[in-house]
Amino acid sequence: MIELIAFLGNPGQEYANNRHNAGRLLVELLPFAGSLNWQKKYKGLYAGLDRAVLGGEGPARFHFLMPETYMNLSGESVQTAAAFFKIPPERILVVHDELEIPLGTASFKFSGGLGGHNGLRSMKTCFGVPDFWRLRIGIGRPNHDNISGWVLSDFSAAEKPVLDQVLEAAAAALVRALLEGPEKLLPEWNKKRICP
């Protein structure tokens, strides 16, 4: 079961609506977002949530983290929190933007390659393995080679309604993953097209 959920992105208002912050943008759409009391801890913003709020079986408490280390060092924040709570990598879910799947799509995945994603690379460096869960929010590849400029640019006005639909569906799926286990969602959420 998942115990720690990390929403990757860059801190600061100038990055808030960047494509690279798709993971962070999902937080406010969680149905229990208003119950999360964020505090500066573990090199990031941390909030805990009692299992009783969601019901069902599983860990007594869920741990939510938004690293404040900037994307390239995300793993340092997640590893600090995981070490404190004694949570192994396979019980961590990382929510992040994904170049390799198009906008309008989201996907659950366990382990695998890093796809050139610096946040995931930092996670593997800090934990020594890539064996953690991912909830990937598709942003698609640009039609040019400036990947850094692309991920650090804001979603366009035309893209925003599509993104909102994806994030809403992905937030609901995240809750299901916490209640049922993410492996139950794999058949349906293997590059699930949410919005055309």
N, C-alpha and C positions, 0 to 999 in steps of 0.2 A: 504493500500500500504506500501511497505518497504521503510524506510527512512535511517536506520542505518544498515550497514553490518559489522560484526565483524569476522575477520579471526583468529581463535585460534591457538596457538602454543607456543613455547618457543623462546625467543630472543637469539641471539648469534650464531656464525658460527658453533659451535660444535653440535648444534641441528638442523641446517638448513634443512638437508635431512632426519630427523627422520620421522617415521610413524606418530608420534604425531603432526607433523607439516604439515600434508596433507592440512589442511585448509589454512595455510599461502602460501603453494606452488601454490595454485590456483591463487593467486593475479596476478602473472606475466603473466598469460595467458588470463586475461581480455582484450578484444579488445581495451579498452581505457586506458590500464595500463600506457602507455607513457604520458598520460595527468594528471596522479595523482601526485601531488606535496606533498610528505610526510613531515610532521613536527612532532616534539616531543610535544605531547599534550595529556591530559586526561590519563596519565599513560600509554601511548602507542605511536604508530605512527599513525597520523591522516591525511587524505586527503579528501577534498570535491570535488564534481563534479556537475556542473550545469546540471539540467534536459535537457536543450537545447542541450547538447552534444549528448544525446540519442534520443531526440525527444519525441513525445507522451504527454500524460496527466500525472498528478501526482504531487508529491512534487517538489518545485522549485529547491531543492538541495538534493543530496545524500551524505551521510557521511560514509566514510570507515575507519575502525580502525583495527590495529594490536596491541593487548595488549602487553605491555612489562613487565608485572607483573609476568611472568611465568604462566603456564597453571592453576595451582591450585588456582590462585587469579584473573583469567581472568575477572570475574564479576565486580571486583572493577573498572577496566578500562572502561568496557562497561557501567556500571552504571553512572560513572562520565560524560562520553560523552552524554549519554541519558538524564541525568538530565540537562546538560547545554543547549541542543537543545530541551528539553521538548518532548522527544520521548517516547511513552509508549512501554512496552515489545512486544505487538503484532505487532509493526511496525519494529521490529528488526529481522534480519536474521543472524544466527550464522553459520559459515562454519567450520566444524570440522571433525576430523578422527573418524571412527566408527568401533569398534571391532565386533559388532553384524552383520555386513554384509560383504560379502567377497570382496577381492580385485577384481577390474573390475566392481564394482557396485557403484552406487550413489543413493541418495534418498532425496526427500524433505519431511518434516514432520512438523506439528505444535504441539507444546506442548508435553505432554506424559512423559514417564519415562526418567531417566538420564543414564541408562545403565552402572552405575559405572564410568561415565566420570567425572573427577575432574573439568574440565572446565565448563561443564554444571551444575555441583553441585554448583560451585561458582556463576554462573549466577542466579540460583534459590535462593541461600542464599541472594544475593545482591538485587534482585528484589522482593523477597517474593513469586514469582509464577514461574512455568515452562512454562508460556504461551508466548513463543517466537518461531519464525520459525527456522528450522534447515536445512542446506544442508549438508548431511552426506556423507563423502567420505569413502567407505569401505576399511578397512585394514585387515579384517579377524582376527580370533583368532589363536594364536600359538598352536602347539601340545605339549605344556608344560605349567606349572603353573606360570611361571615368566612373568606376564602381564606387569609389570613396565619395565623390560628389553626389552620386545618386542616392546612396543610403543616408547621407547627411542632408538631403533636401527634404522639404515638406511634401506631404501628400497634396496633390492638386485639388481644386474645388470639385472637379469631376470625379476624382478617386474617393473623396471623403465619404459619400453615401455608401459606396461599395465596401469600404473599410469598416464603416459602422456596422453594417449587416454581418460582416465576417466576425468582428470582435464580439458582437452580441451572441452569435451562435457559439463561438469558441469559448466565451465565458460560461455559458450554460454547459458546454461539454466538459470544461474544467471541473465544474461542480460534480458532474457525473463521475469523472475520473477519481475524484476524492472519495466519493461514496462507494463506487463499484470496483475501482481499480482501473488504471488506464488500459490494461491489456484487453478489457472488455470492449473498448472503443476502437481498437485497431482495425477490424474489418470495415467499419463504416467510415472511419476517419483517416483512411489512407489517401491523402490528397483529396479531401472532400471539397467538391465545388459548391460553394454556398451562394454565390452571387454571380450571374453570367457577366 
